[in-house]
Amino acid sequence: MTVDNKMLRMGVAGCGRMGQIHINNMLDMRFITVTAVCSVIKAELDWALNTIDGVVTFEDFDDFIDSDRFDAVLIVTPGNLHHDQVIAAMHHGKHVFCEKPLSTDAKSAWNIYYESLQFPDLKVCCGLPRRYVTPYVEAARKIRNGDIGKVTTVRSQTTDLRLEGDHFVNYVKNCGGIFVDSCVHDIDACLYLIGEDKTPATAFSTGTTNVWPLFRQFGDVDDGMGLVTFESGDVIMSVYGCRNNPHGHHTMTEIIGTKGRILVNGQPRLFALDISDEKGTYMEAPDTQMTAFGYAFKLEIEAFRDWLLYNTEPNFNLKDAAKAVSIGSALMDSLRKKDLTKVNLY
Ligand SMILES: NC(=O)c1ccc[n+]([C@@H]2O[C@H](COP(=O)([O-])OP(=O)(O)OC[C@H]3O[C@@H](n4cnc5c(N)ncnc54)[C@H](O)[C@@H]3O)[C@@H](O)[C@H]2O)c1
């Protein structure tokens, strides 16, 4: 499918928490227009009709993807639907931006990757926004420039504000596990920073449920730590995930090289402000990653638009997105089996 008149027509499948963030962002962007929205929730379709001029809504994904009102599709549905919907989109000639994770299981994530190779005229990517967060992009640039020598270790964390309520519990129950859902950001950030097509070999993880014993029933944890090796044997990846921060969101990544070290987001800092008063000197933390990295959600969609309209080189890497699901799934297996697991790449 070609994109005409330098205006990208987007269809959006999923209009919940993240879908509405993307739609609101796109409404402010140049050279992009949202022409169709699909959701199984009527109230969300009403929101779309009230928010987007001239949009057409669909309750059924098959009818939506069959529509010729858009050239590219943003898939923002639950992760377990991504595989079938991305494959269907490609077969209907649509370019695809799929939200993370690429899929909730490794085999189907790799199937998306291999299927995409059958459609060389389509641009297909997975949105992992750390690749558009300024300090990560700058760290990658310095690493590529050789500033810290050869990368030997990357360790990364995503720790989230503690949430409550049925919606949060249901989300955790269906998200694929902490390493697939949350630490997939860290895994992908580490792959991006390493910057080479390395083959992961083994994964070991452990975790605790001190705050949410219920998560044990889902085979999940509220605090988890994982260690990943690569076949090349020359780099180590370590990831930590937590769902219980009282202070807000804190994503942090450290890259250690033979000649130096880079620390990204060392402190949970919202703005570059240190505030001093009678309580002492302190900084303010972002509450969620939406606050911390909201601008990156815009940049990744603009990168997708520019890739389609102007053929500019993006930071997306679909193979890494599949690899990240493999690593996350192997870490979840290790957590449940309490043993070292092999990372399956399919
Ligand atoms: N990049 C990030 O940091 C980030 C943050 C949050 C969520 N996400 C990802 O965004 C995706 C959506 O998460 P969310 O929190 O917005 O979920 P949500 O539950 O708020 O929304 C899900 C949407 O999918 C729609 N949907 C469900 N089944 C459907 C079907 N069969 N056909 C069409 N639409 C269907 C629902 O109607 C709803 O609009 C997930 O993959 C999640 O991992 C990414």
PDBQT file of the ligand as one rigid body, heavy atoms in Angstrom, charges set to zero:
ROOT
HETATM    1  N1  LIG A 401       4.141   1.442  25.696  1.00  0.00    +0.000 N 
HETATM    2  C1  LIG A 401       3.755   1.434  26.951  1.00  0.00    +0.000 C 
HETATM    3  O1  LIG A 401       4.464   1.833  27.831  1.00  0.00    +0.000 OA
HETATM    4  C2  LIG A 401       2.387   0.903  27.276  1.00  0.00    +0.000 A 
HETATM    5  C3  LIG A 401       1.677   1.361  28.383  1.00  0.00    +0.000 A 
HETATM    6  C4  LIG A 401       0.411   0.803  28.621  1.00  0.00    +0.000 A 
HETATM    7  C5  LIG A 401      -0.105  -0.171  27.775  1.00  0.00    +0.000 A 
HETATM    8  N2  LIG A 401       0.644  -0.582  26.716  1.00  0.00    +0.000 N 
HETATM    9  C6  LIG A 401       0.177  -1.649  25.831  1.00  0.00    +0.000 C 
HETATM   10  O2  LIG A 401      -0.992  -1.200  25.122  1.00  0.00    +0.000 OA
HETATM   11  C7  LIG A 401      -1.843  -2.318  24.870  1.00  0.00    +0.000 C 
HETATM   12  C8  LIG A 401      -3.232  -1.989  25.395  1.00  0.00    +0.000 C 
HETATM   13  O3  LIG A 401      -3.157  -1.770  26.784  1.00  0.00    +0.000 OA
HETATM   14  P1  LIG A 401      -4.241  -0.842  27.532  1.00  0.00    +0.000 P 
HETATM   15  O4  LIG A 401      -3.726  -0.631  28.893  1.00  0.00    +0.000 OA
HETATM   16  O5  LIG A 401      -4.598   0.312  26.684  1.00  0.00    +0.000 OA
HETATM   17  O6  LIG A 401      -5.495  -1.853  27.579  1.00  0.00    +0.000 OA
HETATM   18  P2  LIG A 401      -7.049  -1.489  27.778  1.00  0.00    +0.000 P 
HETATM   19  O7  LIG A 401      -7.664  -2.688  28.418  1.00  0.00    +0.000 OA
HETATM   20  O8  LIG A 401      -7.220  -0.173  28.450  1.00  0.00    +0.000 OA
HETATM   21  O9  LIG A 401      -7.614  -1.353  26.270  1.00  0.00    +0.000 OA
HETATM   22  C9  LIG A 401      -7.726  -2.465  25.419  1.00  0.00    +0.000 C 
HETATM   23  C10 LIG A 401      -8.493  -2.070  24.182  1.00  0.00    +0.000 C 
HETATM   24  O10 LIG A 401      -8.520  -3.191  23.301  1.00  0.00    +0.000 OA
HETATM   25  C11 LIG A 401      -9.842  -3.321  22.789  1.00  0.00    +0.000 C 
HETATM   26  N3  LIG A 401     -10.100  -4.696  22.414  1.00  0.00    +0.000 N 
HETATM   27  C12 LIG A 401     -10.162  -5.793  23.213  1.00  0.00    +0.000 A 
HETATM   28  N4  LIG A 401     -10.458  -6.878  22.482  1.00  0.00    +0.000 NA
HETATM   29  C13 LIG A 401     -10.567  -6.455  21.189  1.00  0.00    +0.000 A 
HETATM   30  C14 LIG A 401     -10.852  -7.103  19.967  1.00  0.00    +0.000 A 
HETATM   31  N5  LIG A 401     -11.079  -8.429  19.918  1.00  0.00    +0.000 N 
HETATM   32  N6  LIG A 401     -10.887  -6.360  18.838  1.00  0.00    +0.000 NA
HETATM   33  C15 LIG A 401     -10.653  -5.034  18.866  1.00  0.00    +0.000 A 
HETATM   34  N7  LIG A 401     -10.392  -4.365  20.014  1.00  0.00    +0.000 NA
HETATM   35  C16 LIG A 401     -10.347  -5.070  21.153  1.00  0.00    +0.000 A 
HETATM   36  C17 LIG A 401     -10.730  -2.875  23.933  1.00  0.00    +0.000 C 
HETATM   37  O11 LIG A 401     -12.017  -2.557  23.433  1.00  0.00    +0.000 OA
HETATM   38  C18 LIG A 401      -9.948  -1.674  24.425  1.00  0.00    +0.000 C 
HETATM   39  O12 LIG A 401     -10.265  -0.568  23.611  1.00  0.00    +0.000 OA
HETATM   40  C19 LIG A 401      -1.177  -3.530  25.536  1.00  0.00    +0.000 C 
HETATM   41  O13 LIG A 401      -0.430  -4.225  24.582  1.00  0.00    +0.000 OA
HETATM   42  C20 LIG A 401      -0.242  -2.899  26.580  1.00  0.00    +0.000 C 
HETATM   43  O14 LIG A 401       0.893  -3.698  26.886  1.00  0.00    +0.000 OA
HETATM   44  C21 LIG A 401       1.855  -0.049  26.442  1.00  0.00    +0.000 A 
ENDROOT
TORSDOF 0
